[in-house]
Amino acid sequence: MKTLLTLALVGFSTLAAAGDVQTASQAPAEKYTYSTDLDIAKVVSISSIPDVCEVVPAQMTYEDHQGQRHTLEYRVMGNGCSKF
């Protein structure tokens, strides 16, 4: 009986985790422009910047003051340029 309950809980948690991933991937990233009105209450994550000497896309995931998550795509200079 305990084994059956454990298998049911593992199966349910796997389905719940898969649902979270699908929901997160469905929301497209909003493209940043200078006129974008940002309401950032908390930064959740920022993508890493590659070591290249060119402008590259980056993403920031944040929560607004109402608790809704947003993903913002913007352009940033890579970290690979030397300062000589």
Phi and psi restraints in degrees (range 20) as a CNS / XPLOR table:
assign (resid 1 and name C) (resid 2 and name N)
       (resid 2 and name CA) (resid 2 and name C) 1.0 -64.0 20.0 2
assign (resid 2 and name N) (resid 2 and name CA)
       (resid 2 and name C) (resid 3 and name N) 1.0 -37.6 20.0 2
assign (resid 2 and name C) (resid 3 and name N)
       (resid 3 and name CA) (resid 3 and name C) 1.0 -63.7 20.0 2
assign (resid 3 and name N) (resid 3 and name CA)
       (resid 3 and name C) (resid 4 and name N) 1.0 -42.0 20.0 2
assign (resid 3 and name C) (resid 4 and name N)
       (resid 4 and name CA) (resid 4 and name C) 1.0 -63.8 20.0 2
assign (resid 4 and name N) (resid 4 and name CA)
       (resid 4 and name C) (resid 5 and name N) 1.0 -42.4 20.0 2
assign (resid 4 and name C) (resid 5 and name N)
       (resid 5 and name CA) (resid 5 and name C) 1.0 -64.4 20.0 2
assign (resid 5 and name N) (resid 5 and name CA)
       (resid 5 and name C) (resid 6 and name N) 1.0 -42.3 20.0 2
assign (resid 5 and name C) (resid 6 and name N)
       (resid 6 and name CA) (resid 6 and name C) 1.0 -62.8 20.0 2
assign (resid 6 and name N) (resid 6 and name CA)
       (resid 6 and name C) (resid 7 and name N) 1.0 -44.8 20.0 2
assign (resid 6 and name C) (resid 7 and name N)
       (resid 7 and name CA) (resid 7 and name C) 1.0 -62.7 20.0 2
assign (resid 7 and name N) (resid 7 and name CA)
       (resid 7 and name C) (resid 8 and name N) 1.0 -39.3 20.0 2
assign (resid 7 and name C) (resid 8 and name N)
       (resid 8 and name CA) (resid 8 and name C) 1.0 -64.8 20.0 2
assign (resid 8 and name N) (resid 8 and name CA)
       (resid 8 and name C) (resid 9 and name N) 1.0 -43.3 20.0 2
assign (resid 8 and name C) (resid 9 and name N)
       (resid 9 and name CA) (resid 9 and name C) 1.0 -66.6 20.0 2
assign (resid 9 and name N) (resid 9 and name CA)
       (resid 9 and name C) (resid 10 and name N) 1.0 -40.2 20.0 2
assign (resid 9 and name C) (resid 10 and name N)
       (resid 10 and name CA) (resid 10 and name C) 1.0 -64.0 20.0 2
assign (resid 10 and name N) (resid 10 and name CA)
       (resid 10 and name C) (resid 11 and name N) 1.0 -43.9 20.0 2
assign (resid 10 and name C) (resid 11 and name N)
       (resid 11 and name CA) (resid 11 and name C) 1.0 -62.5 20.0 2
assign (resid 11 and name N) (resid 11 and name CA)
       (resid 11 and name C) (resid 12 and name N) 1.0 -41.4 20.0 2
assign (resid 11 and name C) (resid 12 and name N)
       (resid 12 and name CA) (resid 12 and name C) 1.0 -66.2 20.0 2
assign (resid 12 and name N) (resid 12 and name CA)
       (resid 12 and name C) (resid 13 and name N) 1.0 -42.7 20.0 2
assign (resid 12 and name C) (resid 13 and name N)
       (resid 13 and name CA) (resid 13 and name C) 1.0 -67.1 20.0 2
assign (resid 13 and name N) (resid 13 and name CA)
       (resid 13 and name C) (resid 14 and name N) 1.0 -34.2 20.0 2
assign (resid 13 and name C) (resid 14 and name N)
       (resid 14 and name CA) (resid 14 and name C) 1.0 -65.0 20.0 2
assign (resid 14 and name N) (resid 14 and name CA)
       (resid 14 and name C) (resid 15 and name N) 1.0 -42.3 20.0 2
assign (resid 14 and name C) (resid 15 and name N)
       (resid 15 and name CA) (resid 15 and name C) 1.0 -65.9 20.0 2
assign (resid 15 and name N) (resid 15 and name CA)
       (resid 15 and name C) (resid 16 and name N) 1.0 -38.9 20.0 2
assign (resid 15 and name C) (resid 16 and name N)
       (resid 16 and name CA) (resid 16 and name C) 1.0 -65.8 20.0 2
assign (resid 16 and name N) (resid 16 and name CA)
       (resid 16 and name C) (resid 17 and name N) 1.0 -41.2 20.0 2
assign (resid 16 and name C) (resid 17 and name N)
       (resid 17 and name CA) (resid 17 and name C) 1.0 -65.8 20.0 2
assign (resid 17 and name N) (resid 17 and name CA)
       (resid 17 and name C) (resid 18 and name N) 1.0 -39.6 20.0 2
assign (resid 17 and name C) (resid 18 and name N)
       (resid 18 and name CA) (resid 18 and name C) 1.0 -64.9 20.0 2
assign (resid 18 and name N) (resid 18 and name CA)
       (resid 18 and name C) (resid 19 and name N) 1.0 -35.6 20.0 2
assign (resid 18 and name C) (resid 19 and name N)
       (resid 19 and name CA) (resid 19 and name C) 1.0 -65.5 20.0 2
assign (resid 19 and name N) (resid 19 and name CA)
       (resid 19 and name C) (resid 20 and name N) 1.0 -37.9 20.0 2
assign (resid 19 and name C) (resid 20 and name N)
       (resid 20 and name CA) (resid 20 and name C) 1.0 -64.4 20.0 2
assign (resid 20 and name N) (resid 20 and name CA)
       (resid 20 and name C) (resid 21 and name N) 1.0 -42.7 20.0 2
assign (resid 20 and name C) (resid 21 and name N)
       (resid 21 and name CA) (resid 21 and name C) 1.0 -64.7 20.0 2
assign (resid 21 and name N) (resid 21 and name CA)
       (resid 21 and name C) (resid 22 and name N) 1.0 -42.8 20.0 2
assign (resid 21 and name C) (resid 22 and name N)
       (resid 22 and name CA) (resid 22 and name C) 1.0 -64.2 20.0 2
assign (resid 22 and name N) (resid 22 and name CA)
       (resid 22 and name C) (resid 23 and name N) 1.0 -40.8 20.0 2
assign (resid 22 and name C) (resid 23 and name N)
       (resid 23 and name CA) (resid 23 and name C) 1.0 -64.8 20.0 2
assign (resid 23 and name N) (resid 23 and name CA)
       (resid 23 and name C) (resid 24 and name N) 1.0 -42.0 20.0 2
assign (resid 23 and name C) (resid 24 and name N)
       (resid 24 and name CA) (resid 24 and name C) 1.0 -66.8 20.0 2
assign (resid 24 and name N) (resid 24 and name CA)
       (resid 24 and name C) (resid 25 and name N) 1.0 -35.9 20.0 2
assign (resid 24 and name C) (resid 25 and name N)
       (resid 25 and name CA) (resid 25 and name C) 1.0 -80.4 20.0 2
assign (resid 25 and name N) (resid 25 and name CA)
       (resid 25 and name C) (resid 26 and name N) 1.0 -16.4 20.0 2
assign (resid 25 and name C) (resid 26 and name N)
       (resid 26 and name CA) (resid 26 and name C) 1.0 -76.2 20.0 2
assign (resid 26 and name N) (resid 26 and name CA)
       (resid 26 and name C) (resid 27 and name N) 1.0 -30.0 20.0 2
assign (resid 26 and name C) (resid 27 and name N)
       (resid 27 and name CA) (resid 27 and name C) 1.0 -79.0 20.0 2
assign (resid 27 and name N) (resid 27 and name CA)
       (resid 27 and name C) (resid 28 and name N) 1.0 114.7 20.0 2
assign (resid 27 and name C) (resid 28 and name N)
       (resid 28 and name CA) (resid 28 and name C) 1.0 -73.4 20.0 2
assign (resid 28 and name N) (resid 28 and name CA)
       (resid 28 and name C) (resid 29 and name N) 1.0 152.5 20.0 2
assign (resid 28 and name C) (resid 29 and name N)
       (resid 29 and name CA) (resid 29 and name C) 1.0 -73.5 20.0 2
assign (resid 29 and name N) (resid 29 and name CA)
       (resid 29 and name C) (resid 30 and name N) 1.0 137.7 20.0 2
assign (resid 29 and name C) (resid 30 and name N)
       (resid 30 and name CA) (resid 30 and name C) 1.0 -82.1 20.0 2
assign (resid 30 and name N) (resid 30 and name CA)
       (resid 30 and name C) (resid 31 and name N) 1.0 132.4 20.0 2
assign (resid 30 and name C) (resid 31 and name N)
       (resid 31 and name CA) (resid 31 and name C) 1.0 -79.7 20.0 2
assign (resid 31 and name N) (resid 31 and name CA)
       (resid 31 and name C) (resid 32 and name N) 1.0 130.5 20.0 2
assign (resid 31 and name C) (resid 32 and name N)
       (resid 32 and name CA) (resid 32 and name C) 1.0 -79.9 20.0 2
assign (resid 32 and name N) (resid 32 and name CA)
       (resid 32 and name C) (resid 33 and name N) 1.0 137.1 20.0 2
assign (resid 32 and name C) (resid 33 and name N)
       (resid 33 and name CA) (resid 33 and name C) 1.0 -131.9 20.0 2
assign (resid 33 and name N) (resid 33 and name CA)
       (resid 33 and name C) (resid 34 and name N) 1.0 167.1 20.0 2
assign (resid 33 and name C) (resid 34 and name N)
       (resid 34 and name CA) (resid 34 and name C) 1.0 -63.7 20.0 2
assign (resid 34 and name N) (resid 34 and name CA)
       (resid 34 and name C) (resid 35 and name N) 1.0 -21.4 20.0 2
assign (resid 34 and name C) (resid 35 and name N)
       (resid 35 and name CA) (resid 35 and name C) 1.0 -93.8 20.0 2
assign (resid 35 and name N) (resid 35 and name CA)
       (resid 35 and name C) (resid 36 and name N) 1.0 3.2 20.0 2
assign (resid 35 and name C) (resid 36 and name N)
       (resid 36 and name CA) (resid 36 and name C) 1.0 -66.4 20.0 2
assign (resid 36 and name N) (resid 36 and name CA)
       (resid 36 and name C) (resid 37 and name N) 1.0 126.4 20.0 2
assign (resid 36 and name C) (resid 37 and name N)
       (resid 37 and name CA) (resid 37 and name C) 1.0 -89.4 20.0 2
assign (resid 37 and name N) (resid 37 and name CA)
       (resid 37 and name C) (resid 38 and name N) 1.0 108.9 20.0 2
assign (resid 37 and name C) (resid 38 and name N)
       (resid 38 and name CA) (resid 38 and name C) 1.0 -96.6 20.0 2
assign (resid 38 and name N) (resid 38 and name CA)
       (resid 38 and name C) (resid 39 and name N) 1.0 137.7 20.0 2
assign (resid 38 and name C) (resid 39 and name N)
       (resid 39 and name CA) (resid 39 and name C) 1.0 -125.4 20.0 2
assign (resid 39 and name N) (resid 39 and name CA)
       (resid 39 and name C) (resid 40 and name N) 1.0 82.9 20.0 2
assign (resid 39 and name C) (resid 40 and name N)
       (resid 40 and name CA) (resid 40 and name C) 1.0 -104.1 20.0 2
assign (resid 40 and name N) (resid 40 and name CA)
       (resid 40 and name C) (resid 41 and name N) 1.0 113.8 20.0 2
assign (resid 40 and name C) (resid 41 and name N)
       (resid 41 and name CA) (resid 41 and name C) 1.0 -97.1 20.0 2
assign (resid 41 and name N) (resid 41 and name CA)
       (resid 41 and name C) (resid 42 and name N) 1.0 -35.0 20.0 2
assign (resid 41 and name C) (resid 42 and name N)
       (resid 42 and name CA) (resid 42 and name C) 1.0 -151.9 20.0 2
assign (resid 42 and name N) (resid 42 and name CA)
       (resid 42 and name C) (resid 43 and name N) 1.0 128.6 20.0 2
assign (resid 42 and name C) (resid 43 and name N)
       (resid 43 and name CA) (resid 43 and name C) 1.0 -85.1 20.0 2
assign (resid 43 and name N) (resid 43 and name CA)
       (resid 43 and name C) (resid 44 and name N) 1.0 125.3 20.0 2
assign (resid 43 and name C) (resid 44 and name N)
       (resid 44 and name CA) (resid 44 and name C) 1.0 -89.7 20.0 2
assign (resid 44 and name N) (resid 44 and name CA)
       (resid 44 and name C) (resid 45 and name N) 1.0 -47.0 20.0 2
assign (resid 44 and name C) (resid 45 and name N)
       (resid 45 and name CA) (resid 45 and name C) 1.0 -158.9 20.0 2
assign (resid 45 and name N) (resid 45 and name CA)
       (resid 45 and name C) (resid 46 and name N) 1.0 155.8 20.0 2
assign (resid 45 and name C) (resid 46 and name N)
       (resid 46 and name CA) (resid 46 and name C) 1.0 -132.7 20.0 2
assign (resid 46 and name N) (resid 46 and name CA)
       (resid 46 and name C) (resid 47 and name N) 1.0 134.6 20.0 2
assign (resid 46 and name C) (resid 47 and name N)
       (resid 47 and name CA) (resid 47 and name C) 1.0 -68.9 20.0 2
assign (resid 47 and name N) (resid 47 and name CA)
       (resid 47 and name C) (resid 48 and name N) 1.0 155.1 20.0 2
assign (resid 47 and name C) (resid 48 and name N)
       (resid 48 and name CA) (resid 48 and name C) 1.0 -76.0 20.0 2
assign (resid 48 and name N) (resid 48 and name CA)
       (resid 48 and name C) (resid 49 and name N) 1.0 150.5 20.0 2
assign (resid 48 and name C) (resid 49 and name N)
       (resid 49 and name CA) (resid 49 and name C) 1.0 -100.2 20.0 2
assign (resid 49 and name N) (resid 49 and name CA)
       (resid 49 and name C) (resid 50 and name N) 1.0 125.0 20.0 2
assign (resid 49 and name C) (resid 50 and name N)
       (resid 50 and name CA) (resid 50 and name C) 1.0 -71.8 20.0 2
assign (resid 50 and name N) (resid 50 and name CA)
       (resid 50 and name C) (resid 51 and name N) 1.0 160.4 20.0 2
assign (resid 50 and name C) (resid 51 and name N)
       (resid 51 and name CA) (resid 51 and name C) 1.0 -87.1 20.0 2
assign (resid 51 and name N) (resid 51 and name CA)
       (resid 51 and name C) (resid 52 and name N) 1.0 67.9 20.0 2
assign (resid 51 and name C) (resid 52 and name N)
       (resid 52 and name CA) (resid 52 and name C) 1.0 -127.1 20.0 2
assign (resid 52 and name N) (resid 52 and name CA)
       (resid 52 and name C) (resid 53 and name N) 1.0 159.9 20.0 2
assign (resid 52 and name C) (resid 53 and name N)
       (resid 53 and name CA) (resid 53 and name C) 1.0 -105.4 20.0 2
assign (resid 53 and name N) (resid 53 and name CA)
       (resid 53 and name C) (resid 54 and name N) 1.0 68.2 20.0 2
assign (resid 53 and name C) (resid 54 and name N)
       (resid 54 and name CA) (resid 54 and name C) 1.0 -163.0 20.0 2
assign (resid 54 and name N) (resid 54 and name CA)
       (resid 54 and name C) (resid 55 and name N) 1.0 168.5 20.0 2
assign (resid 54 and name C) (resid 55 and name N)
       (resid 55 and name CA) (resid 55 and name C) 1.0 -78.5 20.0 2
assign (resid 55 and name N) (resid 55 and name CA)
       (resid 55 and name C) (resid 56 and name N) 1.0 130.6 20.0 2
assign (resid 55 and name C) (resid 56 and name N)
       (resid 56 and name CA) (resid 56 and name C) 1.0 -130.5 20.0 2
assign (resid 56 and name N) (resid 56 and name CA)
       (resid 56 and name C) (resid 57 and name N) 1.0 156.1 20.0 2
assign (resid 56 and name C) (resid 57 and name N)
       (resid 57 and name CA) (resid 57 and name C) 1.0 -76.8 20.0 2
assign (resid 57 and name N) (resid 57 and name CA)
       (resid 57 and name C) (resid 58 and name N) 1.0 147.4 20.0 2
assign (resid 57 and name C) (resid 58 and name N)
       (resid 58 and name CA) (resid 58 and name C) 1.0 -137.5 20.0 2
assign (resid 58 and name N) (resid 58 and name CA)
       (resid 58 and name C) (resid 59 and name N) 1.0 160.3 20.0 2
assign (resid 58 and name C) (resid 59 and name N)
       (resid 59 and name CA) (resid 59 and name C) 1.0 -132.3 20.0 2
assign (resid 59 and name N) (resid 59 and name CA)
       (resid 59 and name C) (resid 60 and name N) 1.0 144.9 20.0 2
assign (resid 59 and name C) (resid 60 and name N)
       (resid 60 and name CA) (resid 60 and name C) 1.0 -128.2 20.0 2
assign (resid 60 and name N) (resid 60 and name CA)
       (resid 60 and name C) (resid 61 and name N) 1.0 130.5 20.0 2
assign (resid 60 and name C) (resid 61 and name N)
       (resid 61 and name CA) (resid 61 and name C) 1.0 -105.6 20.0 2
assign (resid 61 and name N) (resid 61 and name CA)
       (resid 61 and name C) (resid 62 and name N) 1.0 131.2 20.0 2
assign (resid 61 and name C) (resid 62 and name N)
       (resid 62 and name CA) (resid 62 and name C) 1.0 -144.1 20.0 2
assign (resid 62 and name N) (resid 62 and name CA)
       (resid 62 and name C) (resid 63 and name N) 1.0 163.8 20.0 2
assign (resid 62 and name C) (resid 63 and name N)
       (resid 63 and name CA) (resid 63 and name C) 1.0 -109.4 20.0 2
assign (resid 63 and name N) (resid 63 and name CA)
       (resid 63 and name C) (resid 64 and name N) 1.0 139.2 20.0 2
assign (resid 63 and name C) (resid 64 and name N)
       (resid 64 and name CA) (resid 64 and name C) 1.0 -86.5 20.0 2
assign (resid 64 and name N) (resid 64 and name CA)
       (resid 64 and name C) (resid 65 and name N) 1.0 -177.6 20.0 2
assign (resid 64 and name C) (resid 65 and name N)
       (resid 65 and name CA) (resid 65 and name C) 1.0 -68.9 20.0 2
assign (resid 65 and name N) (resid 65 and name CA)
       (resid 65 and name C) (resid 66 and name N) 1.0 -10.9 20.0 2
assign (resid 65 and name C) (resid 66 and name N)
       (resid 66 and name CA) (resid 66 and name C) 1.0 -99.5 20.0 2
assign (resid 66 and name N) (resid 66 and name CA)
       (resid 66 and name C) (resid 67 and name N) 1.0 3.3 20.0 2
assign (resid 66 and name C) (resid 67 and name N)
       (resid 67 and name CA) (resid 67 and name C) 1.0 86.9 20.0 2
assign (resid 67 and name N) (resid 67 and name CA)
       (resid 67 and name C) (resid 68 and name N) 1.0 5.9 20.0 2
assign (resid 67 and name C) (resid 68 and name N)
       (resid 68 and name CA) (resid 68 and name C) 1.0 -85.3 20.0 2
assign (resid 68 and name N) (resid 68 and name CA)
       (resid 68 and name C) (resid 69 and name N) 1.0 139.9 20.0 2
assign (resid 68 and name C) (resid 69 and name N)
       (resid 69 and name CA) (resid 69 and name C) 1.0 -88.9 20.0 2
assign (resid 69 and name N) (resid 69 and name CA)
       (resid 69 and name C) (resid 70 and name N) 1.0 140.8 20.0 2
assign (resid 69 and name C) (resid 70 and name N)
       (resid 70 and name CA) (resid 70 and name C) 1.0 -134.1 20.0 2
assign (resid 70 and name N) (resid 70 and name CA)
       (resid 70 and name C) (resid 71 and name N) 1.0 150.8 20.0 2
assign (resid 70 and name C) (resid 71 and name N)
       (resid 71 and name CA) (resid 71 and name C) 1.0 -120.2 20.0 2
assign (resid 71 and name N) (resid 71 and name CA)
       (resid 71 and name C) (resid 72 and name N) 1.0 126.0 20.0 2
assign (resid 71 and name C) (resid 72 and name N)
       (resid 72 and name CA) (resid 72 and name C) 1.0 -114.3 20.0 2
assign (resid 72 and name N) (resid 72 and name CA)
       (resid 72 and name C) (resid 73 and name N) 1.0 128.0 20.0 2
assign (resid 72 and name C) (resid 73 and name N)
       (resid 73 and name CA) (resid 73 and name C) 1.0 -103.4 20.0 2
assign (resid 73 and name N) (resid 73 and name CA)
       (resid 73 and name C) (resid 74 and name N) 1.0 132.5 20.0 2
assign (resid 73 and name C) (resid 74 and name N)
       (resid 74 and name CA) (resid 74 and name C) 1.0 -142.7 20.0 2
assign (resid 74 and name N) (resid 74 and name CA)
       (resid 74 and name C) (resid 75 and name N) 1.0 172.1 20.0 2
assign (resid 74 and name C) (resid 75 and name N)
       (resid 75 and name CA) (resid 75 and name C) 1.0 -109.2 20.0 2
assign (resid 75 and name N) (resid 75 and name CA)
       (resid 75 and name C) (resid 76 and name N) 1.0 141.2 20.0 2
assign (resid 75 and name C) (resid 76 and name N)
       (resid 76 and name CA) (resid 76 and name C) 1.0 -144.7 20.0 2
assign (resid 76 and name N) (resid 76 and name CA)
       (resid 76 and name C) (resid 77 and name N) 1.0 152.1 20.0 2
assign (resid 76 and name C) (resid 77 and name N)
       (resid 77 and name CA) (resid 77 and name C) 1.0 -74.5 20.0 2
assign (resid 77 and name N) (resid 77 and name CA)
       (resid 77 and name C) (resid 78 and name N) 1.0 135.2 20.0 2
assign (resid 77 and name C) (resid 78 and name N)
       (resid 78 and name CA) (resid 78 and name C) 1.0 -65.9 20.0 2
assign (resid 78 and name N) (resid 78 and name CA)
       (resid 78 and name C) (resid 79 and name N) 1.0 164.8 20.0 2
assign (resid 78 and name C) (resid 79 and name N)
       (resid 79 and name CA) (resid 79 and name C) 1.0 -89.1 20.0 2
assign (resid 79 and name N) (resid 79 and name CA)
       (resid 79 and name C) (resid 80 and name N) 1.0 9.2 20.0 2
assign (resid 79 and name C) (resid 80 and name N)
       (resid 80 and name CA) (resid 80 and name C) 1.0 -96.5 20.0 2
assign (resid 80 and name N) (resid 80 and name CA)
       (resid 80 and name C) (resid 81 and name N) 1.0 7.7 20.0 2
assign (resid 80 and name C) (resid 81 and name N)
       (resid 81 and name CA) (resid 81 and name C) 1.0 -85.3 20.0 2
assign (resid 81 and name N) (resid 81 and name CA)
       (resid 81 and name C) (resid 82 and name N) 1.0 135.0 20.0 2
assign (resid 81 and name C) (resid 82 and name N)
       (resid 82 and name CA) (resid 82 and name C) 1.0 -85.3 20.0 2
assign (resid 82 and name N) (resid 82 and name CA)
       (resid 82 and name C) (resid 83 and name N) 1.0 158.4 20.0 2
assign (resid 82 and name C) (resid 83 and name N)
       (resid 83 and name CA) (resid 83 and name C) 1.0 -105.2 20.0 2
assign (resid 83 and name N) (resid 83 and name CA)
       (resid 83 and name C) (resid 84 and name N) 1.0 35.0 20.0 2
